[in-house]
Amino acid sequence: MLGSNTTGFLAHLIQLQVTVSRLLETFGVDDDYSAPQALWDTIKREIKLVIQQHGVQRAAWRHSTLKMLKRKRNRFLRGQPVVALRSMVLPPLDTAIYYLQQELVDIMALRAGVRWREHSERSPTYLKKIHATRSHKQFMATLRTGPDHEILTTDQSTMRSCAKDFYQHLSTINPVDEFDIDRYLSRINIPHPLSTEDAPITISELQHQVSRVSSLSSPGDDGLGYPIVSLLFGLFPRSWKSLRVRLLPKNNDLALLKNWRPISLINCDAKVYTRLLTRRLAPKVSGLFNKYQTGFLPGRFIAANGLALKIILEQANAWRMDGVGLLLDQEKAYDRVHPVYLQKVLAAFGIPQILITSIINLFFRNRVAISINGFFTDDVDQQRRLPQDNPLSPLLFNLALEPLLLSILQDPHITGFVSPTTVEL
């Protein structure tokens, strides 16, 4: 099995491109597949096998070729050739050696998570050390278990079981009364977008989104990165419903699972699709948010709320005004978005039903496996949760939050702060 990011280096190989092209020609439109998405998953599986074979062959070839070139270079230098002959023979050998060594360096840089090298470091040993340091920081040494987190365990199997139970509990929806949601939304004046595209996605849109993404982005469960997707050119492939989650440490007690940030490794073709949805939705709904909604929106800065609060406190203190300040922070906010509530909010904003169906099917009822020290847990049934690293998630979270903000702004019993200068903040 190849590393998660190293497959991208194979995309530029002519031999691999030819092999993939020939493989694609074997899939005809008349093949017996139940649906296009099933055919797409089959194509991806076959391409993944081809890439793995090429990766193994490339690594073996690179190792033997480097040994041969270095041996040839040393043998040539031992003959003490004249300067003129050295200037003819050495440059091609050095160039070939440099090219193959650079491949090794770039692969190690990916594994080490290094995207910027201050002094153009090329030592594989140095990058291997960085990779080891990074892996050590992300290693989950112990985990607190039990009802009150009183038991400390280092057993890897127990830790995976606890992680599975923790995220299953977090991803399980609570019962909601749809009538209450409808009544809640009906009392709020929610503006509607003028129009939202629901036309079929075109090839040019796909090509544009693929060209904008980073070739270093980690792939999902299918193992195909953006460089491979760039070669390929309602209902979703089954592979889009299978997610892998990697945990990154925060700064608190790392023996508690809540202090690890889950990062979903989504298949690159699925991320291209969500980028297309974001591109279509964002221009239409961005103007619908009230002026106090400053997160994840173009032309707005979330720190502006902090500045406004500072001004309010200074004015209230200067004029000796009484008041109450309330700070609300929802724990695991993205993880608690309910699909039924989100579906009704999107409908209230006038989002076309075809897009709502696509969003709900894509984001919920997925199979999620969490990586604990390199080994995956059993699948978690993801009934709720917006992945934080999905390009569409911030926009969906803003839409889910907007009714709460509107209900506060439109409540006649809540006046907010008005400064003595009558300038509303």
N, C-alpha and C positions, 0 to 999 in steps of 0.2 A: 504493500500500500504506500503510495506516494504521500509526501507531506502536503498539508492543506493548501499551501500557497505555491509550492514549487512547480505544480503543473502548468502555471502560466508561462514558465520559461520555455516550455516545449512548443508553444503555439507558433513561434517564429520559424520552426524547422520545416523546410520545404518537404522533406520526406513525410512528416506527420500530416501536413496539409494535403498532400496527394492521397495519403491513406484515408483520411477523413472524407475527402471528396468522393473517392471510390466507394466508401462505405455508404454515404448518403445516396448514391446512385442505385444502391440495391433496395432501397425502400421506395416502392411504387405507390401511387395513389390508390391502386386497386387491391393493396394488401388487406388481409383479413384482420382488421382491428376494429374494436367496438366503438372507438371514438378517436378524434384527432389527438386528444390529450394522452391517450394510451400509446399511440404511435410515438408521440414526442418523448414520453418516458422511456420507451424501448430504444429510441435513437440515442438518448443520453446514456443509458446503460452500456450500449455497445461502444459508444465513443469513450466512455470512462475506461473500459477494458483495453481499448486500443492505446489510450494515453498511458495507462499503467505499464503495458508491455513496452512502449517506446521509452518510458522513463527508466525502466530496468536496463534495457539495451543501451540507452544513452549513457547511463552511469558506468556500466561496464566498459563501453567503448572509450569514454573519457579517461577512465583510470588507466587502461592499457595504452592508449595513445599518448598520454602524458609521460608515462614511463618510457615509451619508445622514443619520444622526441627528446627528453632529457638525456637518455643514454646516447642518442645520436649526436647531440650537442657536445656532451662531454668527450666522446670519442674523437670528434672533430678537433676540439681544442687540445687534446693530448698530442695530436700530431703537429702542434706548433705551426700552423699555416701562416703564410705571409699575410700582411695587412690587407692587401687587395683581395685575396681570396676570402678572408674573414668578413670583409664588408659585403661580399656577394652571398655567402652561405648563411651567416648568422641572422640577419634581419628576418628572413621568412620563418626560420625556426623560432626565433624569439616572439614573433607575432602570433604564431600558432599556439605556443605555450601560454602566452599572455591571455589569449582568447579563452582557452579552456580553464585557466586558473581564475579568470574573471567570472566565469559561470559558477564556480565553487564559492567564490566570495559573495556573489549576489544571492545565491541560495542560502548561505549562512546568515546573510544580512536579513533576509525574510524571516528565517527561523528565530533570529534574535529580536525581531520587531524593530529593526533600525531602518528608518526611512530617510534619515539625513545624517551624513557623516561629515563632521566638522573639518577633519584633515584628510578626507578621502581615504579612510582606512581600508586596506586591502588584505589584511592578515586574516586568514580563516581561523587561526588560533584565537585571535582577539575576539572575533565575532562569535566563535563557539563559546567563549567565556561569557560574553554578554547574554547569549542564549541560555546558558546555565543559570546565570543570575536571575534572568527574567522568569525562568521556570521555577526557581526556588521561591521567588516572591509569590507566585501564583499557586504554590503547593499548599493544600489544606492539611495541616499536620494533625490537628485535633478537632473534635466537634462535640458540642454539648448536646446531650439528649435527655429524654425524660420530660415529664409534664412541666417541671420547673427548671429545666436545663441544668439539673444538678449532677448529671452523670457525664463524665468526660471520657470519650472513646477515641482510640487511634485505629481501630479495626476498619479496614477499607470497605468491606462488605456492609458493615453496620452504617458507615457514613453514607454510602450510596443509598441505602434503604431509607435513612433519615432524610436525605435530600429529596428523594422521590416523594415521601410523605409530606414534607414541608411544602413543596411546590404544587403537589396535588391539592392540598388544603387551600393554598393561595389561589389556585386556578379554578376552584370549584365555585360555581355561581350560587348566590343566595336566592331563595324564592322572592319574586317581586310580583306586585299586583299591577298588571298592565293598565287596568282602569285608573289606578292612582297616577300612573305616569301620564296617561292621556289627560287627566284632569289638571295635573300640574302644568303640563305644556300649554294647555288651552288658556290658562290664565295669563300667559306671558305673550307680549306682542313681539313675535319673532319675524324679522324681515325675511323676505324670500329673494333668492338670486334671480336676476332677470332671465337668465338662460344658462344651461349647463350642457356641454357637449355630451352626447351619448352615441356619436358616430363610431363605426368600426375603427379599430386601430390599424394604421397603415404601416407598410414596411419602412417608409422614410422616418416615421416616428420611432420605430424600434431602433433603426440604425443611429438616429440622433441620440437617443438615450444611452445606447451602448458606447458611443464615442465619448460621452461625458463622464463615464465612471472610471474609477481608479483601477489599474491593472493589478494593484497590490491588495485589493479587497479580498477577504477570506471567503471561500465558497461555502456552500451549505452541505447537506447530506449527500448530494449527488457528486460532489468532488470536482465540479467543473467551474473554473474561475471565469472572470470576464474575458480574458484573452481567448479562451476556448469558445465561449458563447458568441464572440464576435466572428467566429468562423462559420457559424451555423445559419446563419440567416435563412362569461357565463359559467363554463365548467373548467376546472383546473386539473393539471396533472397530479397524480397521487403524490409525486415527489415534493410538490409544493406544500403538502399537508404534513410533511415529516420534517421537524426542526431539531437542530442540535443547539444546546445552550452551553456557553462557557461562562464560568464565574470569575469575576475580577474582584480583588480585595478592596475594601474601603479602609478607613483609618481606625475603626473601632475594634472591639473584641472579635477577632476572626474565628473564634470557636463557635460563634453564632451565625447561622445561615443568613439571617437578615442583614448582616454586615458584608455580604458579598453581592456584587452587582451582576445580574444575569444579562449576558449579551447573546442574542440569538444569531446563529449562523444560518442565514436564509439563503436558499439557492439563488444564484446570480440571475437566472432568467426570471425568477419571481420578483426580484428587486427591480429589474427593468420594468416589469409590469406595474409595480407600485409607483415607480417614478413617473410612468405615463399617467396614472390616475392622479398623482399629485400635481402634475403639470396642467391637467384639465380642470381640477377642482380649485386649486389655489387662487388663480386670478378671479374666479367668480365669487368665492366666499370670503376672501380676505377683507373686502370692504364691508362685510356684514358685522364684524366684531365691534363691540363698543370701544370707546377710546381708552378705557382702563385696562383692556386686555392687551398686554404688551409682549407676551411670550411667543416666540417662534413665528413672528409676523414681520414681513419686509417693511422697512421704513419705521419700525418701532424698536425701542430698546428697553429691555426689562429693568435695567437699572434706573430708568426714569421714575418708576414707582418709589424706589428708595429715596431719590432726590425729592419727590413730592412729599414723602413722609417727613423728611428732615425739615422742609419748609413749614409743614403743618405744625410740627412740634415746636419749632422756634416761634411761630406766630402765636400759638396757643399759650406758650410760656410767657411771651412778652405781654399779651393782653389778659393774662390770668384767667383763661377760659377753662371751664370744666368740660370733661368729655371722657370717653372710653375708647381705647384702642384695642382692636381684636385681631390677633394673628392666627390664622388657620393653616395648618399644614397636614395634608392628607398623606398618611403613611402608605407607601407602595401605590401611589396614585394611578400610574399606568396599569398596574396589575389588577386593579379593581373596577375597570370599565366593564359594565355589564352589556352583553350583546343586544338584549331586548331594549334596554334604555337607549343605547347608541343608535339602533335601527330607527326608533321612533323620533329621536332628535334629528337625524339626517332627513327623515321624511318631513318633519316640521320645517326644516330649512329649505325644503323644495328640491332636494337632491333626487334625480331620477331613480326610479325603482331598480333599474338594471344595474346602476352603479352601487346602490345600497346592497343589493344581493351579492354582487362581486366582493364588496368589502367585507361583509359578514362572513361569507364562505371562506375568504382568504385568511381572515384574522382569528377565527374562532374554530373550536373543535379540531385542533391540530394535535398531532402526536409529538410530544416533546421529550427528548432524552437529555439529561444534564450530565456534563462531563465532570467527574470528580477524580482529580489526579490522573487523567488520561484514560479513565474507564467510564463508560456510560451507565446511567441508571436505567431501570425499566421505564417504559414510556409513561408519561404523564398526559392525561386527557385535559388539554387546555380549553376550558369552557369560557374563560374570560382572560383578558390581558392584551394590552397593546405593546408590542415589542418596542423598546426604547430606541433601537437602532434602525427601525424601518422608516424610510423617508416620508411615509404617509402618516405615521403615528402622531407627530406633533399637531398636525392639522386636525386630525380626528379628536385628539384630546381637547384642543381648543373648542371645537364644536360641542363636545360633551359638557364642557364647563360653562359655556356661554349662557345656557338657560338659568343657571344659578346666579350668575352676575346680573343678568337682565331682571330676574325676580327681585334682587336687592335694589337695583336702580329704579325699578318701576313701583316699588312699595312706597305708598305715601307716608308711612309711619317711620321710614328711614330717610333722614334728610342729609346725612353726611356732614362733612365739615365745611363751613362757609367762613372765610376770614372776615375780619372787621372791615376790610377794604372792599367787600362784596365781590371779590374775584373768586370764582369757584375753582377749587383745586381737585 
